[in-house]
Amino acid sequence: MQTLSAAEARRAALAAQGFADPRPSGVPGGRAVRRVLDRVGLFQIDSVNVLVRSHYLPLFARLGAYPPLQLEKLAYQPPRRVFEYWAHEASLLPVEVQPLFRWRMAEAHEKAWGGMRRIAAEKPELVAKVRTTLEERGPMTAGELEAENGPRAPRSGPWWDWRDSKLALEYLFWAGEVSTVDRRNFERRYDITERVLPSEVLATPTPDRPTAFRELIRLAARSLGVATEPDLRDYYRLKPDQSKPAVAELVEEGALVPVRVEGWRDVAYLAADARVPRRVSATALLSPFDSLVWFRPRTERMFGFRYRLEIYTPAAQRVHGYYVLPFLYRGQLVGRVDLKADRAAGVLRVPGAFGEPALQGMGVRRRQLAGEAVEGLAGELKGLAGWLGLEGVEVVPNGDLAGPLMGALLAR
């Protein structure tokens, strides 16, 4: 069995995720955006907006200051090339992969979240009414539907305010009967799927379940480069009984090559067409939901980087901050920064900046390289601030990188 060093595995993973590609020299266009999406397969959507919506950040990490409108055009304007569905979590995906998720849509009555299943079982007439309303009226938001479908109900919990019509709508979304037309202030507008997705996608035959699982694992392998079976399974949130036979079939086919990776306990699988470049020099700030780091066990195994999002941790108990982005420098995760876009003040705030052992090792053995990493971080923060339309960067003296970072920013 072939053996990869830990560094080779990291480089293969980074190349698969698009970090071995140089950033465009000019303003990135739609072709550059599509190339990144082809690499990573999907962008996870998240509602937190303390910095910027998460699905915009993976493109900035790989392309630099691109126009967000390029992604919005692909997702929400004809000819539509991207659609929303539950893939990893709520995600933006190429429309061509929609047939591979029809098995998940067909299982909505069994696998959708509890509230959705309850509504479908207890109030099928409401589900039918919501669908008919969209079919007759055209695109609507959940709020507009709620106004038409009964009085306001009590809140269902401390974080959510989904009334029955909203649950019916989300059930239909899970089942693939309705899709997102566009978003207004991040709120989805829905319509029946036949009016949202391209006709050629809808006409594509539905693959059987084993074929769909195999093709999703193939896509995950292409996006991960080298991965264990649980890594591959997590990418599109499959179950072990769905992913393991698919992995075995792809090994037999020759599309996956079993390999040993230095320091990894489990057997890994290298995509047959994976690149293992001699070096990866990318510098980037990563969204907490970037596909390079979203599966935390893999992030720790691959980079020695233990990462936990602390949004729901009480402020006094947070270690690194509220919305913390890992910092990639020359193929390693060498630091993390807590970030907030203070739009009223026009500044990008850095409430905390922290180095990792890899960076501290650089400081002991190669101080110049450690200094270059901090310079690289300062440059990424300045670029991020400019892309967000903010005038500057302000660093709070919190964390071992805060002082050097303030110095690097002042020197610019």
C-alpha positions in Angstrom: 0.0 0.0 0.0 1.3 3.4 -0.9 2.3 5.7 1.9 2.0 9.5 2.1 3.8 11.7 4.5 1.6 14.0 6.6 2.9 17.0 4.6 2.0 15.3 1.3 -1.5 14.6 2.6 -1.9 18.2 3.5 -0.7 19.4 0.1 -3.1 16.9 -1.6 -6.0 18.2 0.4 -5.1 21.9 -0.2 -4.8 21.3 -3.9 -8.1 19.5 -4.1 -9.7 22.5 -2.4 -8.2 25.0 -4.8 -5.5 26.4 -2.7 -2.7 25.4 -5.1 -4.2 27.6 -7.8 -2.9 31.2 -8.0 -5.4 33.9 -7.3 -6.5 35.8 -10.4 -4.5 38.9 -11.2 -7.5 41.0 -12.1 -11.1 41.1 -10.7 -12.3 37.5 -10.6 -15.3 36.8 -12.9 -17.9 34.2 -13.1 -15.5 31.6 -14.6 -13.2 31.9 -11.6 -16.2 31.4 -9.3 -17.4 28.3 -11.2 -13.9 26.9 -11.1 -13.8 27.1 -7.3 -17.3 25.6 -7.0 -16.1 22.8 -9.2 -13.2 22.2 -6.8 -15.1 22.3 -3.5 -18.5 21.0 -4.7 -20.7 23.2 -2.5 -20.7 26.3 -0.2 -22.3 25.9 3.2 -24.8 28.6 4.1 -25.0 30.0 7.6 -27.1 32.9 9.0 -24.5 34.5 11.2 -23.6 37.9 9.8 -21.2 39.3 12.4 -18.5 39.4 9.7 -20.2 38.4 6.4 -22.5 35.5 5.4 -20.4 32.4 5.5 -21.1 31.2 1.9 -19.3 34.3 0.5 -16.0 33.6 2.4 -14.7 30.4 0.7 -14.5 32.3 -2.6 -12.6 35.2 -1.0 -10.2 32.8 0.6 -9.3 31.3 -2.8 -9.8 34.2 -5.2 -9.3 37.4 -3.1 -11.6 40.4 -3.6 -14.2 39.0 -6.0 -17.6 40.6 -6.6 -20.2 38.8 -4.5 -22.7 39.5 -7.3 -20.9 36.8 -9.3 -22.1 34.1 -6.9 -25.5 35.7 -6.5 -26.0 35.6 -10.3 -25.1 31.9 -10.5 -27.5 31.1 -7.7 -30.5 33.4 -8.2 -30.6 34.7 -11.8 -31.3 32.8 -15.0 -29.7 30.8 -16.4 -29.4 29.3 -12.9 -26.3 27.3 -12.4 -26.5 26.9 -8.6 -29.3 25.9 -6.3 -29.9 25.5 -2.5 -30.5 22.2 -0.8 -29.5 20.2 2.3 -26.2 18.7 1.2 -23.6 19.1 3.9 -25.9 21.4 5.8 -27.9 24.1 4.0 -25.7 24.6 0.9 -25.3 26.1 -2.5 -24.6 23.4 -5.1 -24.3 23.1 -8.9 -27.7 22.3 -10.4 -26.3 19.3 -12.2 -26.0 17.3 -8.9 -29.7 17.7 -8.0 -30.6 14.2 -9.2 -28.1 12.8 -6.8 -30.1 14.1 -3.9 -33.5 12.9 -5.0 -33.2 9.9 -2.6 -33.0 12.3 0.3 -36.0 14.3 -1.0 -38.0 11.1 -1.2 -37.2 10.3 2.4 -38.5 13.6 3.7 -41.4 11.9 5.5 -38.9 9.8 7.5 -35.7 11.8 7.7 -36.7 15.5 7.8 -36.5 17.2 11.2 -39.1 16.3 13.8 -41.3 19.5 13.4 -41.4 19.0 9.6 -42.4 15.4 9.9 -45.1 16.2 12.4 -46.7 18.8 10.2 -46.6 16.4 7.2 -48.2 13.6 9.3 -50.7 15.7 11.3 -51.6 18.5 8.8 -51.2 17.2 5.3 -53.9 19.6 4.2 -51.7 22.5 5.3 -48.8 21.2 3.4 -50.9 20.9 0.3 -52.3 24.4 0.8 -48.8 25.9 1.1 -47.8 24.2 -2.2 -51.0 25.2 -4.0 -50.5 28.8 -2.8 -47.0 29.0 -4.2 -48.2 27.3 -7.4 -50.9 29.9 -7.9 -49.3 33.0 -6.5 -45.6 32.5 -7.5 -42.6 33.3 -5.3 -43.2 34.1 -1.7 -41.3 34.4 1.6 -42.1 32.4 4.7 -43.4 35.5 6.3 -45.8 36.1 3.4 -47.1 32.6 3.6 -47.5 32.8 7.4 -49.7 35.9 7.0 -52.0 33.9 4.7 -52.1 30.7 6.6 -53.5 31.5 10.0 -52.8 33.5 13.2 -49.4 33.8 14.7 -48.5 30.8 16.9 -46.3 30.8 20.0 -42.6 30.6 19.6 -41.4 27.0 19.3 -38.1 27.6 21.1 -35.5 30.2 22.2 -33.8 30.2 18.8 -36.6 29.5 16.3 -39.9 31.0 15.5 -41.2 28.6 12.9 -45.0 28.5 12.7 -46.9 25.7 11.1 -46.9 27.2 7.6 -43.1 27.7 7.8 -42.7 24.1 8.9 -44.8 23.0 6.0 -42.7 25.1 3.6 -39.5 23.7 5.0 -40.9 20.1 4.6 -41.7 20.8 1.0 -38.1 22.2 0.5 -36.6 19.1 2.0 -38.8 17.0 -0.2 -37.6 18.9 -3.3 -41.1 20.1 -4.2 -40.2 23.8 -3.7 -36.8 25.6 -4.1 -35.3 28.9 -3.3 -35.9 31.5 -6.1 -33.7 34.2 -4.4 -33.1 35.9 -1.1 -34.2 39.3 0.2 -32.1 40.5 3.2 -31.1 36.8 3.5 -34.8 35.6 3.7 -35.6 33.0 1.2 -38.3 33.4 -1.4 -39.7 30.1 -2.5 -41.4 28.7 -5.6 -42.3 25.3 -6.9 -39.2 23.5 -8.1 -40.4 23.2 -11.7 -40.2 27.0 -12.1 -36.8 27.3 -10.4 -34.5 24.6 -11.7 -33.5 24.3 -15.4 -35.7 21.9 -17.4 -32.8 19.8 -18.5 -31.9 19.1 -14.8 -35.5 18.2 -14.0 -35.5 15.9 -17.1 -32.4 14.0 -15.9 -33.4 10.4 -14.9 -33.2 9.7 -11.2 -30.3 7.4 -10.3 -30.9 4.5 -8.0 -29.7 4.9 -4.5 -26.4 3.0 -4.7 -25.4 4.9 -7.8 -26.3 8.2 -6.1 -24.2 7.3 -3.1 -21.3 6.2 -5.2 -21.3 9.5 -7.2 -21.5 11.6 -4.1 -18.5 9.8 -2.6 -16.7 10.3 -5.9 -17.4 14.0 -5.7 -16.3 14.2 -2.1 -13.1 12.4 -2.9 -12.3 14.8 -5.7 -12.9 17.7 -3.3 -10.9 16.2 -0.4 -7.9 14.8 -2.3 -7.1 12.2 0.4 -9.5 11.2 3.0 -10.7 8.5 5.4 -14.1 6.9 4.9 -15.7 9.0 7.6 -14.2 12.1 6.0 -15.8 11.1 2.7 -19.1 10.2 4.3 -19.4 13.6 6.1 -19.0 15.7 3.0 -22.5 15.1 1.9 -23.8 13.8 5.2 -24.2 10.1 4.3 -24.7 7.2 6.6 -22.1 4.4 7.1 -24.3 1.9 5.3 -24.5 4.3 2.4 -20.9 5.3 2.2 -18.9 2.1 2.9 -20.2 0.1 -0.1 -19.7 3.1 -2.3 -16.1 3.5 -1.2 -15.5 -0.3 -1.8 -17.0 0.0 -5.3 -14.8 3.1 -6.2 -11.7 1.2 -4.9 -12.5 -1.7 -7.2 -13.1 0.7 -10.0 -9.7 2.3 -9.4 -11.2 5.7 -8.7 -10.0 5.5 -5.1 -6.5 4.2 -4.1 -6.1 3.0 -0.5 -3.1 4.6 1.1 -1.4 4.9 4.5 -0.9 8.5 5.8 1.8 9.2 8.4 0.2 9.7 11.8 -3.3 8.7 10.7 -4.8 5.7 12.4 -7.3 4.7 9.7 -6.7 3.7 6.1 -7.1 6.7 3.8 -8.2 6.9 0.1 -6.5 9.0 -2.5 -8.5 10.1 -5.4 -7.0 8.6 -8.5 -6.6 12.0 -10.2 -5.5 13.9 -7.0 -2.5 16.2 -7.3 0.2 16.2 -4.7 2.1 19.5 -5.5 5.6 20.0 -4.2 4.5 23.1 -2.3 1.4 25.1 -1.5 2.1 28.7 -0.7 -1.5 29.9 -0.3 -2.4 32.5 2.4 -6.0 32.7 3.4 -8.5 33.4 6.2 -11.0 30.5 6.4 -14.7 30.7 7.2 -15.7 28.4 10.2 -17.8 26.6 7.6 -15.2 26.3 4.9 -15.1 22.8 3.4 -11.3 22.6 4.2 -12.0 22.7 7.9 -15.7 22.0 8.5 -15.2 18.4 9.6 -13.3 19.0 12.9 -11.8 15.6 13.4 -10.2 15.8 9.9 -8.9 19.3 10.6 -7.2 18.2 13.8 -5.8 15.1 12.1 -4.6 16.9 9.0 -3.3 20.2 10.5 -2.9 19.5 14.3 -5.5 22.3 14.7 -8.2 21.8 17.3 -11.1 24.0 16.3 -14.4 24.6 18.0 -16.9 27.4 17.1 -17.8 29.2 20.3 -20.8 31.2 19.1 -23.1 29.4 21.6 -20.6 29.4 24.4 -21.2 32.0 27.1 -18.9 34.9 26.6 -17.0 34.4 29.8 -16.2 30.8 28.9 -14.9 31.5 25.4 -11.3 30.7 24.7 -10.7 32.5 21.4 -13.8 34.5 20.7 -17.3 34.6 19.1 -16.5 34.2 15.3 -13.0 32.9 14.9 -11.4 32.3 11.5 -8.4 29.9 11.1 -5.4 31.4 9.3 -3.8 29.4 6.5 -0.1 30.2 5.7 2.1 28.2 3.4 0.1 25.0 3.8 -0.3 25.1 7.6 -3.0 26.5 9.9 -0.7 28.8 12.0 -3.2 31.1 13.8 -6.8 32.1 14.4 -8.4 35.5 14.6 -11.7 36.6 16.1 -13.3 39.0 13.7 -16.2 41.5 13.6 -17.3 43.9 10.8 -18.2 47.1 12.7 -20.2 48.6 9.8 -21.3 51.6 11.8 -17.7 52.6 12.6 -16.4 51.4 9.2 -13.7 49.2 10.6 -12.9 45.5 10.8 -12.4 44.7 14.5 -10.0 41.9 15.7 -11.1 41.1 19.3 -8.4 38.4 19.5 -5.5 37.0 17.5 -3.8 33.8 18.5 -0.8 31.8 17.2 -0.7 28.0 16.9 2.2 25.7 17.9 3.3 25.6 14.2 3.8 29.4 14.3 5.4 29.4 17.7 7.8 26.8 16.4 8.6 29.1 13.5 9.3 31.8 16.0 11.8 29.7 17.9 13.6 28.2 14.8 12.9 30.7 12.1 11.9 34.1 13.4 11.9 35.6 9.9 9.3 33.1 8.7 7.1 33.8 11.8 7.3 37.5 11.0 6.4 36.9 7.4 3.3 34.9 8.6 2.1 37.8 10.7 2.7 40.1 7.7 0.7 37.8 5.6 -2.1 37.9 8.2 -2.0 41.7 8.2 -2.3 41.7 4.4 -5.3 39.3 4.5 -7.1 41.4 7.1 -6.5 44.6 5.1 -7.7 42.9 2.0 -10.8 41.5 3.8 -11.6 45.0 5.2 -11.4 46.6 1.7 -13.6 43.8 0.2 -16.2 44.5 2.9 -16.1 48.2 2.3 -14.5 49.0 5.6 -11.8 51.7 6.0 -9.4 50.0 8.4 -8.5 47.3 10.8 -8.5 47.7 14.6 -6.8 45.0 16.8 -7.7 44.5 20.5 -4.7 43.6 22.6 -5.9 40.0 23.3 -3.9 37.0 22.3 -0.2 36.4 21.6 -0.4 37.6 18.0 -2.2 40.8 18.8 0.9 42.9 19.5 2.9 41.7 16.4 -0.2 42.1 14.3 -0.8 45.7 15.4 2.8 46.4 14.5 2.5 44.8 11.1 -0.7 46.8 10.4 0.8 50.1 11.5 3.8 49.5 9.2 1.5 49.1 6.1 
